[in-house]
Amino acid sequence: DLPKMDGFGLANPFVCISLFSPDAGSARAIMTTHDTLKAQVSTTIKQQTLNPSWSQRFVLDRLHPDASKVRQEGLHGNLQVLFSIHDRDSSGQESQIGGAVVQVGACSRTE
């Protein structure tokens, strides 16, 4: 479960997803500057829950800064995907809750 983020003991979570290369910096540095990354997509916001679930699909090669090259050569195993979970409160303010970094090489490709 997610931590309680509001006065009612709930959260309005969503996940930002970004693709980056290891030379962009450490995972911790990337997570703290996540909002400045240009190549990102976000899930929908789940209202008032501490146990969200998403059934959304994203095409990661479209997030890469050189998408045309990726379509020709494929995603390389040295790329990383950052999943950063955030909470949006009723006033529209966002707070980062946590996140995880996954090596692209650890993922299987589906068409």
N, C-alpha and C positions, 0 to 999 in steps of 0.2 A: 504494500500500500504506500501511497504518497504521503508526505507530511501534511498536516493541517495548515492551510494557508490563509484562512479567513476567520472571522469571529464566529462563524457557524460550524467550524471544524471541518470544512470541506475545501476543495480546490476546483479551479476551472482550467484543467491542464490541456496543453497542446505540445507537439514535438516539432522542433526545427531540425531539418536534415541538410547537411552540407557535405560536399566532397572536397577533399584537399590532399595535397601531397605532404609527405613527412618533412620536407624541407621548409614547410610553412611554419614550423615551430613545434614545440612539445604539445601533447594532447591537453595538458593543463592550461597552457597559454592560449591554445585555440579555443578552449571552452570559455575562458574569461573574456575573450574578444569575439565570441561567436556572433554577436549582433552586427559586427562590422564586416562579416564575410558577405560577399556579393552573391555567390552561387548557393542559393538555399531554397528549400521549399518547406512548407509547414502543413501539418495535419489540421483537421478541424478541431475546434475547441470543444471539449467535453464538459458539460456544465455540472457543477456541484457533485463531484465524485472524488474519491481517493483511490479508486481502482478502475482507471480508464482502460478501454480497449478500442483499438482502431483497426479497421479492415480497409485500409487505403493502400494503393500501389503507386510507386513513383519510379520513373525511368532515370536511373542514376547517370547514364552517359550524357544526358541532356543538362546535367548540372555542371559538367566539366567545362572549364574556361575555353578549351579548344575542342568543342563537341564534334566538329567535322573530322578531326584527327582520330578521336575516339571511335567514331562510327567505322572508320577504315581499319584501325588497328585493335580495337577493343580496349577495355579498361585494364590497366596493368595492376598487378598484385601489390605494388608499393603504395597505391593510393589508399586513403583512409576515409571512412564515413563517420561523421560526427552526428550523433543523436542527442539533442539537447532538449530537455523537458522544461517547460515554463508554465507559469500560472498567470492568468489574466484576471484581475479583479474587476469589480463592477464599474470602477471609474476608468477602466482601460489601461491601468498601469500593469506592467509585466515584471515578474520576478523569476529568475532562474531557479529551478528546483534541483536539477542534477543533469547527468548525461553519461554517455558512453561513447567510446571510439572503437570502431571495428575495421580491421584490415580488409580491403576489397578482396584480396587473395583468399580470405577465409570464407567468402560467400560463394554460393553456386549461382551460375548464370541461368536465367530462364528467358524464354522468348515470349 
